[in-house]
Amino acid sequence: MTESDSESLQKDLDSLANWSQKWMLKFNSSKCKVMHVGHKLNTMYFMNDKDGNMELSAVQEEKDPGVFFTSDLKASTQ
């Protein structure tokens, strides 16, 4: 992952936030998270919400209905 990849992803997040505001389907940015997979670039991402730009929290592991996702993609936590 390069700096330009990070900038592109941030632009995509901005577009997504604009779309959600236009269609009144707002994201709860406090529930949105970032997981860095396959690289060590510690990039911060932001999502625009009613309080302005909110930094998305970075996680190493996330559980989604019974399945654990980890940044190293190992199944050891299952």
mmCIF file of the N, C-alpha and C atoms, coordinates in Angstrom:
data_MODEL
# 
_entry.id   MODEL 
# 
loop_
_atom_site.group_PDB 
_atom_site.id 
_atom_site.type_symbol 
_atom_site.label_atom_id 
_atom_site.label_alt_id 
_atom_site.label_comp_id 
_atom_site.label_asym_id 
_atom_site.label_entity_id 
_atom_site.label_seq_id 
_atom_site.pdbx_PDB_ins_code 
_atom_site.Cartn_x 
_atom_site.Cartn_y 
_atom_site.Cartn_z 
_atom_site.occupancy 
_atom_site.B_iso_or_equiv 
_atom_site.pdbx_formal_charge 
_atom_site.auth_seq_id 
_atom_site.auth_comp_id 
_atom_site.auth_asym_id 
_atom_site.auth_atom_id 
_atom_site.pdbx_PDB_model_num 
ATOM 1   N N  . MET A 1 1  ? 0.848   -1.175  0.000  1.00 0.00 ? 1  MET A N  1 
ATOM 2   C CA . MET A 1 1  ? 0.000   0.000   0.000  1.00 0.00 ? 1  MET A CA 1 
ATOM 3   C C  . MET A 1 1  ? 0.892   1.236   0.000  1.00 0.00 ? 1  MET A C  1 
ATOM 4   N N  . THR A 1 2  ? 0.525   2.201   -0.811 1.00 0.00 ? 2  THR A N  1 
ATOM 5   C CA . THR A 1 2  ? 1.299   3.431   -0.925 1.00 0.00 ? 2  THR A CA 1 
ATOM 6   C C  . THR A 1 2  ? 0.490   4.609   -0.392 1.00 0.00 ? 2  THR A C  1 
ATOM 7   N N  . GLU A 1 3  ? 1.149   5.759   -0.327 1.00 0.00 ? 3  GLU A N  1 
ATOM 8   C CA . GLU A 1 3  ? 0.469   6.982   0.116  1.00 0.00 ? 3  GLU A CA 1 
ATOM 9   C C  . GLU A 1 3  ? -0.702  7.312   -0.814 1.00 0.00 ? 3  GLU A C  1 
ATOM 10  N N  . SER A 1 4  ? -0.511  7.111   -2.115 1.00 0.00 ? 4  SER A N  1 
ATOM 11  C CA . SER A 1 4  ? -1.591  7.424   -3.059 1.00 0.00 ? 4  SER A CA 1 
ATOM 12  C C  . SER A 1 4  ? -2.780  6.479   -2.865 1.00 0.00 ? 4  SER A C  1 
ATOM 13  N N  . ASP A 1 5  ? -2.511  5.230   -2.462 1.00 0.00 ? 5  ASP A N  1 
ATOM 14  C CA . ASP A 1 5  ? -3.604  4.300   -2.148 1.00 0.00 ? 5  ASP A CA 1 
ATOM 15  C C  . ASP A 1 5  ? -4.404  4.813   -0.956 1.00 0.00 ? 5  ASP A C  1 
ATOM 16  N N  . SER A 1 6  ? -3.690  5.319   0.047  1.00 0.00 ? 6  SER A N  1 
ATOM 17  C CA . SER A 1 6  ? -4.355  5.860   1.237  1.00 0.00 ? 6  SER A CA 1 
ATOM 18  C C  . SER A 1 6  ? -5.196  7.075   0.891  1.00 0.00 ? 6  SER A C  1 
ATOM 19  N N  . GLU A 1 7  ? -4.649  7.941   0.046  1.00 0.00 ? 7  GLU A N  1 
ATOM 20  C CA . GLU A 1 7  ? -5.399  9.129   -0.372 1.00 0.00 ? 7  GLU A CA 1 
ATOM 21  C C  . GLU A 1 7  ? -6.643  8.732   -1.160 1.00 0.00 ? 7  GLU A C  1 
ATOM 22  N N  . SER A 1 8  ? -6.506  7.724   -2.005 1.00 0.00 ? 8  SER A N  1 
ATOM 23  C CA . SER A 1 8  ? -7.641  7.242   -2.792 1.00 0.00 ? 8  SER A CA 1 
ATOM 24  C C  . SER A 1 8  ? -8.735  6.666   -1.888 1.00 0.00 ? 8  SER A C  1 
ATOM 25  N N  . LEU A 1 9  ? -8.330  5.897   -0.877 1.00 0.00 ? 9  LEU A N  1 
ATOM 26  C CA . LEU A 1 9  ? -9.306  5.336   0.057  1.00 0.00 ? 9  LEU A CA 1 
ATOM 27  C C  . LEU A 1 9  ? -10.006 6.441   0.835  1.00 0.00 ? 9  LEU A C  1 
ATOM 28  N N  . GLN A 1 10 ? -9.271  7.486   1.245  1.00 0.00 ? 10 GLN A N  1 
ATOM 29  C CA . GLN A 1 10 ? -9.896  8.594   1.967  1.00 0.00 ? 10 GLN A CA 1 
ATOM 30  C C  . GLN A 1 10 ? -10.899 9.308   1.068  1.00 0.00 ? 10 GLN A C  1 
ATOM 31  N N  . LYS A 1 11 ? -10.569 9.488   -0.212 1.00 0.00 ? 11 LYS A N  1 
ATOM 32  C CA . LYS A 1 11 ? -11.509 10.108  -1.154 1.00 0.00 ? 11 LYS A CA 1 
ATOM 33  C C  . LYS A 1 11 ? -12.773 9.253   -1.285 1.00 0.00 ? 11 LYS A C  1 
ATOM 34  N N  . ASP A 1 12 ? -12.598 7.929   -1.305 1.00 0.00 ? 12 ASP A N  1 
ATOM 35  C CA . ASP A 1 12 ? -13.754 7.037   -1.366 1.00 0.00 ? 12 ASP A CA 1 
ATOM 36  C C  . ASP A 1 12 ? -14.628 7.167   -0.122 1.00 0.00 ? 12 ASP A C  1 
ATOM 37  N N  . LEU A 1 13 ? -13.997 7.282   1.048  1.00 0.00 ? 13 LEU A N  1 
ATOM 38  C CA . LEU A 1 13 ? -14.755 7.474   2.291  1.00 0.00 ? 13 LEU A CA 1 
ATOM 39  C C  . LEU A 1 13 ? -15.516 8.798   2.254  1.00 0.00 ? 13 LEU A C  1 
ATOM 40  N N  . ASP A 1 14 ? -14.877 9.844   1.726  1.00 0.00 ? 14 ASP A N  1 
ATOM 41  C CA . ASP A 1 14 ? -15.541 11.146  1.601  1.00 0.00 ? 14 ASP A CA 1 
ATOM 42  C C  . ASP A 1 14 ? -16.737 11.055  0.666  1.00 0.00 ? 14 ASP A C  1 
ATOM 43  N N  . SER A 1 15 ? -16.575 10.354  -0.458 1.00 0.00 ? 15 SER A N  1 
ATOM 44  C CA . SER A 1 15 ? -17.681 10.183  -1.412 1.00 0.00 ? 15 SER A CA 1 
ATOM 45  C C  . SER A 1 15 ? -18.827 9.404   -0.784 1.00 0.00 ? 15 SER A C  1 
ATOM 46  N N  . LEU A 1 16 ? -18.490 8.379   -0.027 1.00 0.00 ? 16 LEU A N  1 
ATOM 47  C CA . LEU A 1 16 ? -19.501 7.573   0.656  1.00 0.00 ? 16 LEU A CA 1 
ATOM 48  C C  . LEU A 1 16 ? -20.272 8.411   1.675  1.00 0.00 ? 16 LEU A C  1 
ATOM 49  N N  . ALA A 1 17 ? -19.563 9.245   2.418  1.00 0.00 ? 17 ALA A N  1 
ATOM 50  C CA . ALA A 1 17 ? -20.225 10.115  3.402  1.00 0.00 ? 17 ALA A CA 1 
ATOM 51  C C  . ALA A 1 17 ? -21.131 11.125  2.708  1.00 0.00 ? 17 ALA A C  1 
ATOM 52  N N  . ASN A 1 18 ? -20.679 11.686  1.586  1.00 0.00 ? 18 ASN A N  1 
ATOM 53  C CA . ASN A 1 18 ? -21.517 12.636  0.835  1.00 0.00 ? 18 ASN A CA 1 
ATOM 54  C C  . ASN A 1 18 ? -22.762 11.954  0.303  1.00 0.00 ? 18 ASN A C  1 
ATOM 55  N N  . TRP A 1 19 ? -22.610 10.749  -0.232 1.00 0.00 ? 19 TRP A N  1 
ATOM 56  C CA . TRP A 1 19 ? -23.752 9.996   -0.747 1.00 0.00 ? 19 TRP A CA 1 
ATOM 57  C C  . TRP A 1 19 ? -24.757 9.725   0.375  1.00 0.00 ? 19 TRP A C  1 
ATOM 58  N N  . SER A 1 20 ? -24.250 9.316   1.532  1.00 0.00 ? 20 SER A N  1 
ATOM 59  C CA . SER A 1 20 ? -25.151 8.969   2.635  1.00 0.00 ? 20 SER A CA 1 
ATOM 60  C C  . SER A 1 20 ? -25.914 10.198  3.139  1.00 0.00 ? 20 SER A C  1 
ATOM 61  N N  . GLN A 1 21 ? -25.268 11.363  3.132  1.00 0.00 ? 21 GLN A N  1 
ATOM 62  C CA . GLN A 1 21 ? -25.969 12.581  3.551  1.00 0.00 ? 21 GLN A CA 1 
ATOM 63  C C  . GLN A 1 21 ? -27.026 12.982  2.524  1.00 0.00 ? 21 GLN A C  1 
ATOM 64  N N  . LYS A 1 22 ? -26.682 12.836  1.250  1.00 0.00 ? 22 LYS A N  1 
ATOM 65  C CA . LYS A 1 22 ? -27.627 13.189  0.186  1.00 0.00 ? 22 LYS A CA 1 
ATOM 66  C C  . LYS A 1 22 ? -28.892 12.341  0.273  1.00 0.00 ? 22 LYS A C  1 
ATOM 67  N N  . TRP A 1 23 ? -28.746 11.059  0.540  1.00 0.00 ? 23 TRP A N  1 
ATOM 68  C CA . TRP A 1 23 ? -29.874 10.146  0.583  1.00 0.00 ? 23 TRP A CA 1 
ATOM 69  C C  . TRP A 1 23 ? -30.419 9.944   1.999  1.00 0.00 ? 23 TRP A C  1 
ATOM 70  N N  . MET A 1 24 ? -29.917 10.734  2.952  1.00 0.00 ? 24 MET A N  1 
ATOM 71  C CA . MET A 1 24 ? -30.363 10.696  4.351  1.00 0.00 ? 24 MET A CA 1 
ATOM 72  C C  . MET A 1 24 ? -30.273 9.298   4.955  1.00 0.00 ? 24 MET A C  1 
ATOM 73  N N  . LEU A 1 25 ? -29.195 8.597   4.624  1.00 0.00 ? 25 LEU A N  1 
ATOM 74  C CA . LEU A 1 25 ? -28.877 7.286   5.192  1.00 0.00 ? 25 LEU A CA 1 
ATOM 75  C C  . LEU A 1 25 ? -27.538 7.425   5.908  1.00 0.00 ? 25 LEU A C  1 
ATOM 76  N N  . LYS A 1 26 ? -27.550 8.149   6.990  1.00 0.00 ? 26 LYS A N  1 
ATOM 77  C CA . LYS A 1 26 ? -26.306 8.539   7.651  1.00 0.00 ? 26 LYS A CA 1 
ATOM 78  C C  . LYS A 1 26 ? -25.624 7.354   8.328  1.00 0.00 ? 26 LYS A C  1 
ATOM 79  N N  . PHE A 1 27 ? -24.302 7.372   8.242  1.00 0.00 ? 27 PHE A N  1 
ATOM 80  C CA . PHE A 1 27 ? -23.482 6.380   8.916  1.00 0.00 ? 27 PHE A CA 1 
ATOM 81  C C  . PHE A 1 27 ? -23.296 6.778   10.370 1.00 0.00 ? 27 PHE A C  1 
ATOM 82  N N  . ASN A 1 28 ? -23.189 5.792   11.238 1.00 0.00 ? 28 ASN A N  1 
ATOM 83  C CA . ASN A 1 28 ? -22.789 6.043   12.611 1.00 0.00 ? 28 ASN A CA 1 
ATOM 84  C C  . ASN A 1 28 ? -21.273 5.874   12.627 1.00 0.00 ? 28 ASN A C  1 
ATOM 85  N N  . SER A 1 29 ? -20.556 6.979   12.453 1.00 0.00 ? 29 SER A N  1 
ATOM 86  C CA . SER A 1 29 ? -19.103 6.900   12.296 1.00 0.00 ? 29 SER A CA 1 
ATOM 87  C C  . SER A 1 29 ? -18.405 6.366   13.538 1.00 0.00 ? 29 SER A C  1 
ATOM 88  N N  . SER A 1 30 ? -19.058 6.417   14.685 1.00 0.00 ? 30 SER A N  1 
ATOM 89  C CA . SER A 1 30 ? -18.440 5.852   15.891 1.00 0.00 ? 30 SER A CA 1 
ATOM 90  C C  . SER A 1 30 ? -18.403 4.325   15.833 1.00 0.00 ? 30 SER A C  1 
ATOM 91  N N  . LYS A 1 31 ? -19.197 3.730   14.950 1.00 0.00 ? 31 LYS A N  1 
ATOM 92  C CA . LYS A 1 31 ? -19.186 2.272   14.786 1.00 0.00 ? 31 LYS A CA 1 
ATOM 93  C C  . LYS A 1 31 ? -18.317 1.814   13.614 1.00 0.00 ? 31 LYS A C  1 
ATOM 94  N N  . CYS A 1 32 ? -17.791 2.756   12.842 1.00 0.00 ? 32 CYS A N  1 
ATOM 95  C CA . CYS A 1 32 ? -16.941 2.432   11.695 1.00 0.00 ? 32 CYS A CA 1 
ATOM 96  C C  . CYS A 1 32 ? -15.495 2.280   12.165 1.00 0.00 ? 32 CYS A C  1 
ATOM 97  N N  . LYS A 1 33 ? -14.800 1.300   11.633 1.00 0.00 ? 33 LYS A N  1 
ATOM 98  C CA . LYS A 1 33 ? -13.432 1.003   12.064 1.00 0.00 ? 33 LYS A CA 1 
ATOM 99  C C  . LYS A 1 33 ? -12.549 0.727   10.867 1.00 0.00 ? 33 LYS A C  1 
ATOM 100 N N  . VAL A 1 34 ? -11.254 0.795   11.096 1.00 0.00 ? 34 VAL A N  1 
ATOM 101 C CA . VAL A 1 34 ? -10.258 0.524   10.065 1.00 0.00 ? 34 VAL A CA 1 
ATOM 102 C C  . VAL A 1 34 ? -9.413  -0.651  10.515 1.00 0.00 ? 34 VAL A C  1 
ATOM 103 N N  . MET A 1 35 ? -9.162  -1.585  9.599  1.00 0.00 ? 35 MET A N  1 
ATOM 104 C CA . MET A 1 35 ? -8.243  -2.682  9.883  1.00 0.00 ? 35 MET A CA 1 
ATOM 105 C C  . MET A 1 35 ? -7.189  -2.692  8.777  1.00 0.00 ? 35 MET A C  1 
ATOM 106 N N  . HIS A 1 36 ? -5.939  -2.552  9.157  1.00 0.00 ? 36 HIS A N  1 
ATOM 107 C CA . HIS A 1 36 ? -4.831  -2.583  8.203  1.00 0.00 ? 36 HIS A CA 1 
ATOM 108 C C  . HIS A 1 36 ? -4.454  -4.039  7.960  1.00 0.00 ? 36 HIS A C  1 
ATOM 109 N N  . VAL A 1 37 ? -4.646  -4.498  6.730  1.00 0.00 ? 37 VAL A N  1 
ATOM 110 C CA . VAL A 1 37 ? -4.387  -5.893  6.381  1.00 0.00 ? 37 VAL A CA 1 
ATOM 111 C C  . VAL A 1 37 ? -3.251  -5.939  5.360  1.00 0.00 ? 37 VAL A C  1 
ATOM 112 N N  . GLY A 1 38 ? -2.187  -6.654  5.708  1.00 0.00 ? 38 GLY A N  1 
ATOM 113 C CA . GLY A 1 38 ? -1.120  -6.890  4.754  1.00 0.00 ? 38 GLY A CA 1 
ATOM 114 C C  . GLY A 1 38 ? -0.085  -5.797  4.621  1.00 0.00 ? 38 GLY A C  1 
ATOM 115 N N  . HIS A 1 39 ? -0.117  -4.813  5.490  1.00 0.00 ? 39 HIS A N  1 
ATOM 116 C CA . HIS A 1 39 ? 0.917   -3.771  5.451  1.00 0.00 ? 39 HIS A CA 1 
ATOM 117 C C  . HIS A 1 39 ? 1.060   -3.143  6.826  1.00 0.00 ? 39 HIS A C  1 
ATOM 118 N N  . LYS A 1 40 ? 2.130   -2.411  7.010  1.00 0.00 ? 40 LYS A N  1 
ATOM 119 C CA . LYS A 1 40 ? 2.394   -1.785  8.304  1.00 0.00 ? 40 LYS A CA 1 
ATOM 120 C C  . LYS A 1 40 ? 2.232   -0.270  8.265  1.00 0.00 ? 40 LYS A C  1 
ATOM 121 N N  . LEU A 1 41 ? 1.728   0.273   7.159  1.00 0.00 ? 41 LEU A N  1 
ATOM 122 C CA . LEU A 1 41 ? 1.513   1.709   7.046  1.00 0.00 ? 41 LEU A CA 1 
ATOM 123 C C  . LEU A 1 41 ? 0.410   2.117   8.019  1.00 0.00 ? 41 LEU A C  1 
ATOM 124 N N  . ASN A 1 42 ? 0.730   2.928   8.982  1.00 0.00 ? 42 ASN A N  1 
ATOM 125 C CA . ASN A 1 42 ? -0.226  3.312   10.019 1.00 0.00 ? 42 ASN A CA 1 
ATOM 126 C C  . ASN A 1 42 ? -0.963  4.582   9.601  1.00 0.00 ? 42 ASN A C  1 
ATOM 127 N N  . THR A 1 43 ? -1.881  4.457   8.658  1.00 0.00 ? 43 THR A N  1 
ATOM 128 C CA . THR A 1 43 ? -2.616  5.580   8.107  1.00 0.00 ? 43 THR A CA 1 
ATOM 129 C C  . THR A 1 43 ? -3.888  5.812   8.909  1.00 0.00 ? 43 THR A C  1 
ATOM 130 N N  . MET A 1 44 ? -4.209  7.076   9.119  1.00 0.00 ? 44 MET A N  1 
ATOM 131 C CA . MET A 1 44 ? -5.452  7.432   9.806  1.00 0.00 ? 44 MET A CA 1 
ATOM 132 C C  . MET A 1 44 ? -6.485  7.819   8.748  1.00 0.00 ? 44 MET A C  1 
ATOM 133 N N  . TYR A 1 45 ? -7.710  7.387   8.970  1.00 0.00 ? 45 TYR A N  1 
ATOM 134 C CA . TYR A 1 45 ? -8.798  7.713   8.058  1.00 0.00 ? 45 TYR A CA 1 
ATOM 135 C C  . TYR A 1 45 ? -9.895  8.430   8.832  1.00 0.00 ? 45 TYR A C  1 
ATOM 136 N N  . PHE A 1 46 ? -10.632 9.273   8.129  1.00 0.00 ? 46 PHE A N  1 
ATOM 137 C CA . PHE A 1 46 ? -11.659 10.097  8.756  1.00 0.00 ? 46 PHE A CA 1 
ATOM 138 C C  . PHE A 1 46 ? -12.965 9.948   7.995  1.00 0.00 ? 46 PHE A C  1 
ATOM 139 N N  . MET A 1 47 ? -14.080 10.080  8.723  1.00 0.00 ? 47 MET A N  1 
ATOM 140 C CA . MET A 1 47 ? -15.390 10.062  8.101  1.00 0.00 ? 47 MET A CA 1 
ATOM 141 C C  . MET A 1 47 ? -16.157 11.284  8.580  1.00 0.00 ? 47 MET A C  1 
ATOM 142 N N  . ASN A 1 48 ? -16.765 11.965  7.653  1.00 0.00 ? 48 ASN A N  1 
ATOM 143 C CA . ASN A 1 48 ? -17.515 13.172  7.958  1.00 0.00 ? 48 ASN A CA 1 
ATOM 144 C C  . ASN A 1 48 ? -18.876 12.798  8.516  1.00 0.00 ? 48 ASN A C  1 
ATOM 145 N N  . ASP A 1 49 ? -19.209 13.333  9.694  1.00 0.00 ? 49 ASP A N  1 
ATOM 146 C CA . ASP A 1 49 ? -20.536 13.109  10.274 1.00 0.00 ? 49 ASP A CA 1 
ATOM 147 C C  . ASP A 1 49 ? -21.068 14.428  10.801 1.00 0.00 ? 49 ASP A C  1 
ATOM 148 N N  . LYS A 1 50 ? -22.133 14.397  11.567 1.00 0.00 ? 50 LYS A N  1 
ATOM 149 C CA . LYS A 1 50 ? -22.787 15.628  12.034 1.00 0.00 ? 50 LYS A CA 1 
ATOM 150 C C  . LYS A 1 50 ? -21.879 16.498  12.897 1.00 0.00 ? 50 LYS A C  1 
ATOM 151 N N  . ASP A 1 51 ? -20.864 15.910  13.525 1.00 0.00 ? 51 ASP A N  1 
ATOM 152 C CA . ASP A 1 51 ? -19.943 16.659  14.377 1.00 0.00 ? 51 ASP A CA 1 
ATOM 153 C C  . ASP A 1 51 ? -18.666 17.055  13.653 1.00 0.00 ? 51 ASP A C  1 
ATOM 154 N N  . GLY A 1 52 ? -18.593 16.862  12.353 1.00 0.00 ? 52 GLY A N  1 
ATOM 155 C CA . GLY A 1 52 ? -17.391 17.161  11.585 1.00 0.00 ? 52 GLY A CA 1 
ATOM 156 C C  . GLY A 1 52 ? -16.655 15.884  11.233 1.00 0.00 ? 52 GLY A C  1 
ATOM 157 N N  . ASN A 1 53 ? -15.368 16.012  10.945 1.00 0.00 ? 53 ASN A N  1 
ATOM 158 C CA . ASN A 1 53 ? -14.569 14.833  10.597 1.00 0.00 ? 53 ASN A CA 1 
ATOM 159 C C  . ASN A 1 53 ? -14.213 14.058  11.857 1.00 0.00 ? 53 ASN A C  1 
ATOM 160 N N  . MET A 1 54 ? -14.540 12.776  11.858 1.00 0.00 ? 54 MET A N  1 
ATOM 161 C CA . MET A 1 54 ? -14.240 11.919  12.999 1.00 0.00 ? 54 MET A CA 1 
ATOM 162 C C  . MET A 1 54 ? -13.220 10.872  12.572 1.00 0.00 ? 54 MET A C  1 
ATOM 163 N N  . GLU A 1 55 ? -12.158 10.730  13.359 1.00 0.00 ? 55 GLU A N  1 
ATOM 164 C CA . GLU A 1 55 ? -11.144 9.732   13.055 1.00 0.00 ? 55 GLU A CA 1 
ATOM 165 C C  . GLU A 1 55 ? -11.694 8.338   13.302 1.00 0.00 ? 55 GLU A C  1 
ATOM 166 N N  . LEU A 1 56 ? -11.510 7.449   12.327 1.00 0.00 ? 56 LEU A N  1 
ATOM 167 C CA . LEU A 1 56 ? -11.954 6.066   12.482 1.00 0.00 ? 56 LEU A CA 1 
ATOM 168 C C  . LEU A 1 56 ? -10.920 5.312   13.305 1.00 0.00 ? 56 LEU A C  1 
ATOM 169 N N  . SER A 1 57 ? -11.385 4.533   14.263 1.00 0.00 ? 57 SER A N  1 
ATOM 170 C CA . SER A 1 57 ? -10.465 3.802   15.124 1.00 0.00 ? 57 SER A CA 1 
ATOM 171 C C  . SER A 1 57 ? -9.887  2.603   14.379 1.00 0.00 ? 57 SER A C  1 
ATOM 172 N N  . ALA A 1 58 ? -8.599  2.347   14.611 1.00 0.00 ? 58 ALA A N  1 
ATOM 173 C CA . ALA A 1 58 ? -7.913  1.212   13.997 1.00 0.00 ? 58 ALA A CA 1 
ATOM 174 C C  . ALA A 1 58 ? -8.001  0.021   14.939 1.00 0.00 ? 58 ALA A C  1 
ATOM 175 N N  . VAL A 1 59 ? -8.304  -1.150  14.393 1.00 0.00 ? 59 VAL A N  1 
ATOM 176 C CA . VAL A 1 59 ? -8.430  -2.369  15.188 1.00 0.00 ? 59 VAL A CA 1 
ATOM 177 C C  . VAL A 1 59 ? -7.543  -3.462  14.602 1.00 0.00 ? 59 VAL A C  1 
ATOM 178 N N  . GLN A 1 60 ? -7.158  -4.410  15.445 1.00 0.00 ? 60 GLN A N  1 
ATOM 179 C CA . GLN A 1 60 ? -6.394  -5.574  15.004 1.00 0.00 ? 60 GLN A CA 1 
ATOM 180 C C  . GLN A 1 60 ? -7.296  -6.782  14.788 1.00 0.00 ? 60 GLN A C  1 
ATOM 181 N N  . GLU A 1 61 ? -8.483  -6.730  15.417 1.00 0.00 ? 61 GLU A N  1 
ATOM 182 C CA . GLU A 1 61 ? -9.411  -7.854  15.355 1.00 0.00 ? 61 GLU A CA 1 
ATOM 183 C C  . GLU A 1 61 ? -10.825 -7.304  15.447 1.00 0.00 ? 61 GLU A C  1 
ATOM 184 N N  . GLU A 1 62 ? -11.736 -7.915  14.720 1.00 0.00 ? 62 GLU A N  1 
ATOM 185 C CA . GLU A 1 62 ? -13.140 -7.505  14.770 1.00 0.00 ? 62 GLU A CA 1 
ATOM 186 C C  . GLU A 1 62 ? -14.007 -8.746  14.663 1.00 0.00 ? 62 GLU A C  1 
ATOM 187 N N  . LYS A 1 63 ? -15.049 -8.792  15.474 1.00 0.00 ? 63 LYS A N  1 
ATOM 188 C CA . LYS A 1 63 ? -15.983 -9.919  15.447 1.00 0.00 ? 63 LYS A CA 1 
ATOM 189 C C  . LYS A 1 63 ? -17.259 -9.468  14.754 1.00 0.00 ? 63 LYS A C  1 
ATOM 190 N N  . ASP A 1 64 ? -17.682 -10.243 13.783 1.00 0.00 ? 64 ASP A N  1 
ATOM 191 C CA . ASP A 1 64 ? -18.914 -9.959  13.054 1.00 0.00 ? 64 ASP A CA 1 
ATOM 192 C C  . ASP A 1 64 ? -19.734 -11.233 13.076 1.00 0.00 ? 64 ASP A C  1 
ATOM 193 N N  . PRO A 1 65 ? -20.972 -11.178 13.585 1.00 0.00 ? 65 PRO A N  1 
ATOM 194 C CA . PRO A 1 65 ? -21.808 -12.333 13.892 1.00 0.00 ? 65 PRO A CA 1 
ATOM 195 C C  . PRO A 1 65 ? -21.118 -13.687 13.955 1.00 0.00 ? 65 PRO A C  1 
ATOM 196 N N  . GLY A 1 66 ? -20.284 -13.849 14.981 1.00 0.00 ? 66 GLY A N  1 
ATOM 197 C CA . GLY A 1 66 ? -19.684 -15.149 15.251 1.00 0.00 ? 66 GLY A CA 1 
ATOM 198 C C  . GLY A 1 66 ? -18.391 -15.444 14.524 1.00 0.00 ? 66 GLY A C  1 
ATOM 199 N N  . VAL A 1 67 ? -17.963 -14.552 13.641 1.00 0.00 ? 67 VAL A N  1 
ATOM 200 C CA . VAL A 1 67 ? -16.730 -14.775 12.893 1.00 0.00 ? 67 VAL A CA 1 
ATOM 201 C C  . VAL A 1 67 ? -15.736 -13.687 13.266 1.00 0.00 ? 67 VAL A C  1 
ATOM 202 N N  . PHE A 1 68 ? -14.513 -14.088 13.605 1.00 0.00 ? 68 PHE A N  1 
ATOM 203 C CA . PHE A 1 68 ? -13.473 -13.127 13.932 1.00 0.00 ? 68 PHE A CA 1 
ATOM 204 C C  . PHE A 1 68 ? -12.646 -12.829 12.694 1.00 0.00 ? 68 PHE A C  1 
ATOM 205 N N  . PHE A 1 69 ? -12.386 -11.556 12.452 1.00 0.00 ? 69 PHE A N  1 
ATOM 206 C CA . PHE A 1 69 ? -11.491 -11.119 11.389 1.00 0.00 ? 69 PHE A CA 1 
ATOM 207 C C  . PHE A 1 69 ? -10.291 -10.466 12.050 1.00 0.00 ? 69 PHE A C  1 
ATOM 208 N N  . THR A 1 70 ? -9.089  -10.881 11.669 1.00 0.00 ? 70 THR A N  1 
ATOM 209 C CA . THR A 1 70 ? -7.879  -10.299 12.242 1.00 0.00 ? 70 THR A CA 1 
ATOM 210 C C  . THR A 1 70 ? -7.021  -9.710  11.126 1.00 0.00 ? 70 THR A C  1 
ATOM 211 N N  . SER A 1 71 ? -6.169  -8.765  11.489 1.00 0.00 ? 71 SER A N  1 
ATOM 212 C CA . SER A 1 71 ? -5.341  -8.096  10.492 1.00 0.00 ? 71 SER A CA 1 
ATOM 213 C C  . SER A 1 71 ? -4.311  -9.034  9.875  1.00 0.00 ? 71 SER A C  1 
ATOM 214 N N  . ASP A 1 72 ? -3.961  -10.142 10.553 1.00 0.00 ? 72 ASP A N  1 
ATOM 215 C CA . ASP A 1 72 ? -3.025  -11.102 9.961  1.00 0.00 ? 72 ASP A CA 1 
ATOM 216 C C  . ASP A 1 72 ? -3.764  -12.227 9.240  1.00 0.00 ? 72 ASP A C  1 
ATOM 217 N N  . LEU A 1 73 ? -5.078  -12.196 9.249  1.00 0.00 ? 73 LEU A N  1 
ATOM 218 C CA . LEU A 1 73 ? -5.965  -13.146 8.554  1.00 0.00 ? 73 LEU A CA 1 
ATOM 219 C C  . LEU A 1 73 ? -5.776  -14.590 9.007  1.00 0.00 ? 73 LEU A C  1 
ATOM 220 N N  . LYS A 1 74 ? -5.329  -14.782 10.239 1.00 0.00 ? 74 LYS A N  1 
ATOM 221 C CA . LYS A 1 74 ? -5.184  -16.140 10.788 1.00 0.00 ? 74 LYS A CA 1 
ATOM 222 C C  . LYS A 1 74 ? -6.483  -16.561 11.476 1.00 0.00 ? 74 LYS A C  1 
ATOM 223 N N  . ALA A 1 75 ? -6.764  -17.832 11.443 1.00 0.00 ? 75 ALA A N  1 
ATOM 224 C CA . ALA A 1 75 ? -8.009  -18.345 12.003 1.00 0.00 ? 75 ALA A CA 1 
ATOM 225 C C  . ALA A 1 75 ? -7.845  -18.825 13.435 1.00 0.00 ? 75 ALA A C  1 
ATOM 226 N N  . SER A 1 76 ? -6.790  -18.446 14.122 1.00 0.00 ? 76 SER A N  1 
ATOM 227 C CA . SER A 1 76 ? -6.506  -18.942 15.454 1.00 0.00 ? 76 SER A CA 1 
ATOM 228 C C  . SER A 1 76 ? -7.535  -18.506 16.496 1.00 0.00 ? 76 SER A C  1 
ATOM 229 N N  . THR A 1 77 ? -8.260  -17.448 16.280 1.00 0.00 ? 77 THR A N  1 
ATOM 230 C CA . THR A 1 77 ? -9.247  -16.977 17.267 1.00 0.00 ? 77 THR A CA 1 
ATOM 231 C C  . THR A 1 77 ? -10.612 -17.603 17.066 1.00 0.00 ? 77 THR A C  1 
ATOM 232 N N  . GLN A 1 78 ? -10.801 -18.397 16.050 1.00 0.00 ? 78 GLN A N  1 
ATOM 233 C CA . GLN A 1 78 ? -12.115 -18.995 15.772 1.00 0.00 ? 78 GLN A CA 1 
ATOM 234 C C  . GLN A 1 78 ? -12.469 -20.054 16.803 1.00 0.00 ? 78 GLN A C  1 
# 
